[in-house]
Amino acid sequence: MTDIADKAAPGPARQRESHGISFGEAVRVWARIAALSFGGPAGQIAVMHRILVDEKRWIGEHRFLHALNYCMLLPGPEAQQLAIYIGWLLHRTAGGLVAGILFVLPGFLAILGLSYIYAAFGNVTVVEGLFFGLKAAVLAVVVQAVFRIGGRALKNKVMIGIAAAAFIAIFVFRVPFPLIILAAGVLGYIGARSGSDFFRIGGGHKAGTGPVLKDEDSVLGDEIPAHARPNLAWSLRISAILLALWLVPLALLVAILGTGNVFSQIGLFFSQMAVVTFGGAYAVLAYVAQEAVQHYGWLKPGEMLDGLGMAETTPGPLIMVVQFVGFMGAYRDPGTLSPMAAATLGAMLTTWVTFVPCFLWIFLGAPFIERLRNNVALTGAMSAITAAVVGVILNLAVWFGLHTLFAEVAPWTLGPLALDIPVLGSLVLPSLLLTLAAGVAIFRFNVSVITTLLACALAGMAWTLATN
C-alpha cells in the first residue's frame, strides 16, 4: 500500500525523508512508545508527547494537538490512532502502518499469554486470588474514569442532562449503546448548528506542561508534507484496500460457517463495535459486557473484570480487553477445533476486526483534517457524545460494582424497566475492603493505576491462600 508520493520517491529517498528522520529510527521510537504505553489513553498520549514533542522534537505542540483532536472525533482508541496519524505524517503509509501495528502488538501478545494461563489454570488458588484482587482495583479505576472524563465533559447543565439521560437509558431501560451515541450525536449536531454555546467542547487531553514547541521549530516544521495534502485518488484507493481487508474475511466467515457460528458472531459483533466505540474503552465495555455475558454467553460477569484487569496491567489500548472476550468465547465453543486453537483464532479475529478500521479512519480522513478542524457542527456532536459517554461509563461502574461486591444479583423487571438488584446478604466483604483501599490509594494519595493494580493483586492472592 503506497501513495502517489511513494512512487515518485524510490530507493534511499523513501528511507530518509526531507525532515531527516530515517524510517529505521522511527521504527525504534515507535517500538519504545509501544513498550511504555501503560495507563490508558491519557498515559499513552502523555508518553507520545514526551518522546515525540519534548525529547525528539519531531513534531510541534500545535500539530500534535491538531492530530489528537481529529482522533478524538473518531470511533476506536484515540491513542493508537494518534500514533497512526503521526507515523503517516512522518513516513507516509508505511510509517502509519508500523506505528499502529507496534502500538498494539505488545499488548496483544501479553494478553494472549495471560488468557492461556487463565483458561488453563484459572481455578488454581493463586490465579483465583490474582484476579480477585484485580477486580477490586479495576472497580476503583472505572470510578476514577467517571470523575476524570466527567470533569472534562460536563461543563454545563445541558451536558449533565445528556449524561444523566444516557445512564438512565442504558441502566434502567437497556437501550443499546449505539443508539445512545447516535441520539447524542444528532442532538449535539442540531444544537451546535442552532448556535448554542452549550455544545462547545471545552478541550481534550492535556498534552503536557512547560515550554511549548512551536511547529516551525520542530524537525517536521510547519509545512504540510506533499503526501499529507488532500488527494482523493490516494484516499479512495487505500480505503478500498483496508475496507477489503476488514470485510472480505468477515464475509467469507459468514458465507462458509453461517451466522450461528461463534467465529461469525465474534467477527460481526466486534466489527459493529469498531464503528461505535466513541469515548474510549470504558464507554463501550458496558455494552460489550451486556452482550458477551447475557446474549452470547461467552463470559461470566466476573470474567469481564478479569479481562479488564489484564488490559489495565499490560501495554497498549484498554480496548484490547475485547481480545480476551473473543478468546473465551471461542474457547467455550470450539466446534471441531481444540479449545486452545479455537481460542487463539478467536483472539486474532477479534483483534483484526477491532483495529483494521482504525487504519481506515486515519488514512481516509487525515489528509482532509484541515477542513474538519473548525467545523462547528461536528464539534457540537462530539461534545454531546462525550457527555453521553460519561453516563455510559457510570453504568459500567455500577454494573462492575454489583458483580464485584455481591455474590448474587437478582434481575427485576416491570414493563420496560429492567434492573439488577443485589442480594444484600451476599456482600463479599473482602472485595469491599479491597475496593475501598484501592479507591483511597487512587483518589487520596494519587497512587498510579499500575501500582494499585499490582498491590491489590498481591493482596488478593494472599487472602485466597490464607482462606483455602
C-alpha positions in Angstrom: 0.0 0.0 0.0 1.8 3.1 -1.2 0.7 6.5 -2.1 1.4 8.6 -5.2 4.3 10.4 -3.5 5.8 7.0 -2.5 6.0 6.0 -6.2 7.7 9.3 -7.0 10.4 8.8 -4.4 12.2 5.5 -5.0 15.2 4.0 -3.1 17.0 6.0 -0.4 14.7 8.9 -0.7 12.0 6.8 0.8 14.2 5.7 3.6 15.1 9.2 4.7 12.5 12.0 4.1 13.4 15.7 3.8 13.0 16.1 7.5 16.0 13.8 8.0 14.2 11.2 10.3 15.1 7.8 8.9 12.4 5.1 8.8 14.6 2.8 10.9 14.9 5.4 13.7 11.2 5.9 13.6 10.6 2.2 14.0 12.8 2.1 17.1 11.0 5.0 18.6 7.5 3.6 17.9 8.7 0.3 19.5 9.8 2.2 22.6 6.5 4.1 22.8 4.6 0.8 22.5 6.6 -0.8 25.3 5.8 2.2 27.6 2.1 2.6 26.6 0.6 1.8 30.0 -2.1 3.8 31.9 -4.9 4.2 29.4 -5.2 6.9 26.7 -4.2 9.8 28.9 -0.9 8.0 29.9 -0.3 6.8 26.4 -0.8 10.2 24.9 1.5 11.7 27.5 4.2 9.2 26.6 3.9 10.1 22.9 4.0 13.8 23.7 7.1 13.4 25.9 9.0 11.4 23.4 7.9 12.9 20.1 7.5 16.6 21.1 9.7 17.2 24.2 12.5 14.7 23.6 12.8 14.1 19.8 11.2 17.4 18.8 9.9 15.7 15.7 6.5 17.4 15.8 5.3 20.7 17.2 2.8 21.2 20.0 0.1 22.7 17.8 0.3 19.9 15.2 0.3 17.2 17.9 -2.9 18.6 19.4 -4.4 19.2 16.0 -4.0 15.5 15.2 -5.3 14.4 18.6 -8.5 16.5 18.2 -9.2 14.7 15.0 -8.6 11.3 16.5 -11.0 12.2 19.4 -13.7 12.6 16.8 -13.3 9.0 15.5 -14.5 5.7 16.9 -11.8 3.5 18.3 -8.7 4.0 20.6 -7.6 7.6 20.1 -4.0 7.0 21.3 -3.4 4.3 18.7 -5.0 6.4 16.0 -2.8 9.3 17.0 0.2 7.0 16.6 -1.0 6.0 13.1 -1.6 9.6 12.2 1.9 10.9 13.2 3.6 7.8 11.7 1.8 8.6 8.4 2.7 12.3 8.7 6.4 11.4 9.1 6.8 8.4 6.8 3.7 8.1 4.7 1.6 4.9 4.5 4.4 2.6 5.7 5.0 4.9 8.7 1.4 4.8 9.8 1.2 1.0 9.4 4.3 0.4 11.5 3.3 2.9 14.2 -0.2 1.5 14.5 0.8 -2.2 14.5 3.6 -1.7 17.0 1.3 0.2 19.3 -1.0 -2.9 19.8 1.5 -5.8 19.3 3.0 -5.9 22.9 -0.5 -5.8 24.5 -1.8 -8.4 22.1 1.0 -10.9 22.9 0.8 -10.2 26.7 -3.0 -10.6 26.9 -2.8 -13.7 24.8 -0.3 -15.3 27.2 -2.4 -14.3 30.2 -5.5 -15.7 28.5 -3.8 -19.1 28.0 -2.9 -19.1 31.8 -6.4 -18.0 32.7 -8.1 -20.7 30.6 -5.7 -23.5 31.7 -5.2 -22.6 35.3 -8.0 -20.2 36.2 -9.2 -22.5 39.0 -5.9 -22.6 40.8 -6.0 -20.8 44.1 -3.2 -18.4 43.4 -4.6 -17.4 40.0 -8.1 -17.0 41.5 -6.6 -14.7 44.1 -4.8 -12.7 41.5 -8.0 -11.9 39.6 -10.0 -11.5 42.9 -7.6 -8.6 43.8 -7.6 -7.2 40.3 -11.4 -7.0 40.1 -11.5 -4.7 43.2 -8.8 -2.4 41.8 -10.4 -2.3 38.4 -13.7 -1.1 40.0 -11.9 1.8 41.6 -10.2 2.6 38.3 -13.5 2.7 36.5 -14.9 5.0 39.1 -11.9 7.3 38.6 -12.6 7.3 34.9 -16.2 8.6 35.6 -14.8 11.5 37.6 -11.9 12.2 35.1 -14.0 12.2 32.0 -17.0 13.8 33.7 -14.9 16.7 35.0 -13.8 17.4 31.4 -17.1 16.9 29.6 -19.9 18.1 31.9 -19.3 21.8 31.8 -22.9 22.9 31.8 -26.4 21.8 32.7 -27.2 20.5 29.2 -24.2 18.2 29.2 -25.1 17.0 32.7 -28.6 16.3 31.5 -27.3 14.3 28.5 -25.1 12.2 30.8 -28.0 11.5 33.2 -30.3 10.6 30.3 -27.7 8.2 28.9 -27.2 6.5 32.3 -30.9 6.0 32.7 -31.4 4.8 29.2 -28.7 2.0 29.4 -29.0 1.1 33.1 -32.8 1.2 33.5 -34.2 0.6 30.0 -31.3 -1.4 28.5 -31.2 0.8 25.4 -28.3 -0.4 23.2 -25.1 1.7 23.4 -25.0 2.6 19.6 -28.5 4.1 19.8 -27.5 6.3 22.8 -24.4 7.5 20.9 -26.4 8.2 17.7 -29.1 10.1 19.6 -26.4 12.2 21.5 -24.6 13.0 18.3 -27.7 14.1 16.5 -28.7 16.3 19.4 -25.2 17.9 19.6 -25.2 18.5 15.8 -28.5 20.2 15.9 -27.6 22.2 19.0 -24.4 23.4 17.5 -26.0 24.3 14.2 -28.5 26.4 16.1 -25.6 28.4 17.6 -26.0 27.3 21.2 -22.9 27.7 23.4 -23.9 24.6 25.4 -22.4 22.3 22.7 -18.9 23.7 22.5 -16.1 21.3 23.5 -14.0 22.8 26.3 -10.9 20.9 25.4 -9.4 17.5 25.2 -6.5 15.8 26.9 -3.7 17.9 28.3 -0.6 17.1 26.3 1.9 18.4 28.7 3.3 21.4 30.6 6.3 23.6 30.3 7.7 25.5 27.2 5.7 24.9 24.0 7.5 23.7 21.0 6.3 25.7 18.0 5.6 23.8 14.8 8.2 25.8 12.9 10.9 24.9 15.4 10.2 21.1 15.2 12.1 18.7 12.9 9.0 18.3 10.7 8.4 22.1 10.6 5.1 23.8 9.9 4.9 23.0 6.2 2.4 20.4 5.1 4.3 17.4 3.5 3.4 16.7 -0.1 1.8 13.4 0.8 -0.3 15.0 3.6 -2.2 17.2 1.2 -5.7 16.1 0.2 -5.5 13.5 -2.6 -8.9 11.9 -3.3 -7.5 9.2 -5.5 -5.0 8.0 -2.8 -7.6 8.2 -0.1 -10.1 6.1 -2.1 -7.5 3.6 -3.2 -6.1 2.8 0.3 -9.5 3.0 1.9 -10.8 0.3 -0.6 -7.8 -1.9 0.3 -8.4 -1.5 4.1 -12.1 -2.0 3.7 -11.5 -5.2 1.8 -9.0 -6.4 4.5 -11.6 -5.8 7.1 -14.8 -7.0 5.5 -13.8 -9.7 3.0 -12.6 -12.2 5.7 -15.8 -11.4 7.6 -18.0 -12.1 4.6 -16.1 -15.4 3.9 -16.7 -16.5 7.6 -20.4 -15.8 7.4 -20.7 -17.5 3.9 -18.8 -20.6 5.0 -19.8 -21.0 8.6 -23.2 -19.3 8.8 -24.3 -16.6 11.3 -24.7 -19.0 14.1 -21.1 -20.0 14.3 -19.0 -18.4 17.1 -16.4 -17.0 14.8 -19.0 -15.4 12.6 -20.6 -13.9 15.7 -17.3 -12.6 17.0 -16.4 -11.1 13.7 -19.8 -9.4 13.2 -20.2 -8.2 16.8 -16.7 -6.6 17.1 -16.9 -5.1 13.6 -20.0 -3.4 14.9 -18.0 -2.2 18.0 -15.3 -0.8 15.7 -17.7 1.8 14.4 -19.4 2.9 17.6 -16.5 2.9 20.2 -16.6 6.7 20.8 -15.3 7.8 24.1 -12.7 5.0 24.7 -12.8 1.5 26.1 -14.7 2.3 29.3 -17.6 3.7 27.4 -18.2 0.6 25.2 -17.3 -2.0 27.8 -20.8 -1.9 29.4 -22.3 -2.8 26.1 -19.7 -5.5 25.3 -20.2 -7.0 28.8 -24.0 -6.9 28.4 -23.9 -8.7 25.0 -21.0 -11.1 25.8 -22.4 -12.2 29.1 -26.2 -12.0 28.7 -26.7 -12.5 24.9 -23.9 -14.7 23.6 -22.9 -16.4 26.9 -19.2 -16.1 26.1 -18.3 -14.9 29.6 -19.5 -14.9 33.1 -20.0 -11.5 34.7 -16.8 -11.7 36.9 -14.7 -12.7 33.9 -15.2 -9.4 32.2 -13.5 -7.8 35.1 -10.7 -10.3 34.9 -10.1 -9.3 31.2 -10.1 -5.6 32.0 -7.6 -6.3 34.7 -5.3 -7.9 32.1 -5.8 -4.9 29.8 -5.0 -2.5 32.6 -1.7 -4.2 33.5 -0.4 -4.7 30.0 0.8 -2.1 27.4 -1.5 -1.0 24.7 -5.1 0.3 24.4 -7.6 -0.7 27.0 -9.9 -1.8 24.3 -7.6 -4.8 24.0 -9.9 -6.4 26.6 -12.1 -7.4 23.7 -9.4 -9.8 22.7 -9.9 -11.7 25.9 -13.7 -11.8 25.2 -13.1 -13.3 21.8 -10.6 -15.8 23.2 -13.0 -17.0 25.9 -16.0 -17.1 23.5 -14.2 -19.4 21.0 -12.6 -21.4 23.9 -16.1 -22.3 25.2 -17.5 -23.1 21.7 -14.5 -24.6 19.7 -16.5 -26.7 17.3 -14.2 -29.3 15.7 -11.1 -27.4 16.8 -9.2 -27.9 20.1 -10.3 -25.3 22.7 -7.0 -23.5 22.8 -6.6 -23.4 19.0 -10.1 -22.0 18.7 -9.4 -19.5 21.4 -6.3 -18.3 19.7 -8.2 -17.8 16.4 -10.9 -16.1 18.3 -8.4 -13.6 19.9 -6.8 -13.0 16.5 -10.1 -12.4 14.7 -11.3 -10.0 17.4 -8.1 -8.0 17.3 -8.2 -7.9 13.5 -11.8 -6.5 13.1 -11.2 -4.1 16.0 -8.0 -2.4 14.8 -8.1 -2.6 11.0 -10.8 0.0 10.9 -8.6 2.4 12.9 -6.2 2.5 10.0 -9.1 3.0 7.6 -10.4 6.1 9.5 -6.9 7.7 9.7 -5.9 7.1 6.1 -9.2 8.1 4.7 -9.7 11.3 6.7 -6.3 12.6 7.8 -5.5 14.4 4.5 -8.7 16.4 4.9 -8.3 17.2 8.6 -7.9 21.0 8.0 -11.4 21.0 6.5 -12.8 19.4 9.7 -10.8 21.3 12.2 -13.2 24.3 12.8 -16.4 22.5 11.8 -18.8 23.8 14.5 -21.5 21.1 13.9 -19.0 18.2 14.3 -17.7 19.8 17.4 -21.2 20.0 18.9 -21.9 16.4 18.0 -18.7 15.3 19.7 -19.4 17.3 22.9 -22.8 15.7 23.3 -21.3 12.2 22.6 -18.6 12.8 25.2 -21.3 13.8 27.7 -23.3 10.6 26.9 -20.2 8.5 27.4 -19.9 9.7 31.0 -23.4 8.3 31.7 -22.4 5.0 30.0 -19.2 4.7 32.0 -21.2 5.4 35.2 -23.4 2.4 34.2 -20.3 0.4 33.7 -19.1 1.3 37.2 -22.4 0.3 38.7 -22.5 -3.0 36.8 -19.0 -3.8 37.8 -19.7 -2.9 41.4 -22.7 -5.1 41.6 -20.9 -8.2 40.3 -17.7 -7.5 42.3 -19.1 -6.7 45.7 -22.0 -9.1 45.7 -22.0 -12.9 45.0 -25.7 -12.8 43.9 -27.6 -10.3 41.8 -31.3 -10.8 41.0 -32.9 -9.4 37.9 -36.1 -7.3 38.4 -38.4 -6.2 35.6 -41.5 -4.1 35.4 -42.7 -3.4 31.9 -39.9 -1.6 30.0 -37.9 -1.3 33.3 -35.1 -3.9 33.9 -32.8 -3.7 36.9 -30.2 -5.9 38.5 -30.8 -5.8 42.3 -28.0 -7.1 44.6 -28.8 -9.7 47.2 -27.5 -7.8 50.3 -26.8 -11.0 52.2 -24.3 -12.0 49.5 -22.0 -9.0 50.1 -18.3 -10.1 49.6 -16.6 -8.2 52.5 -13.0 -8.7 51.3 -13.9 -7.3 47.9 -15.5 -4.3 49.5 -12.4 -3.6 51.7 -10.0 -4.1 48.8 -12.1 -1.7 46.6 -12.2 0.9 49.3 -8.4 0.6 49.8 -7.8 0.9 46.0 -10.1 4.0 46.0 -8.2 5.7 48.8 -4.9 4.9 47.1 -6.0 6.4 43.8 -8.2 9.4 44.9 -6.4 10.4 48.2 -2.8 9.5 47.6 -2.6 9.7 43.8 -1.0 6.2 43.6 -0.6 5.1 40.0 -3.1 2.7 38.4 -0.4 0.1 37.8 0.9 0.2 41.4 -2.7 0.0 42.7 -3.5 -3.0 40.5 -0.3 -4.9 41.5 -0.9 -4.2 45.2 -4.5 -5.4 45.0 -3.4 -8.5 43.0 -0.9 -9.4 45.7 -3.5 -8.8 48.5 -6.0 -10.9 46.6 -3.5 -13.8 46.3 -2.6 -13.5 50.0 -6.3 -13.5 51.0 -7.2 -16.6 49.0 -4.1 -18.5 50.2 -5.0 -17.7 53.8 -8.6 -18.8 53.5 -8.1 -22.0 51.5 
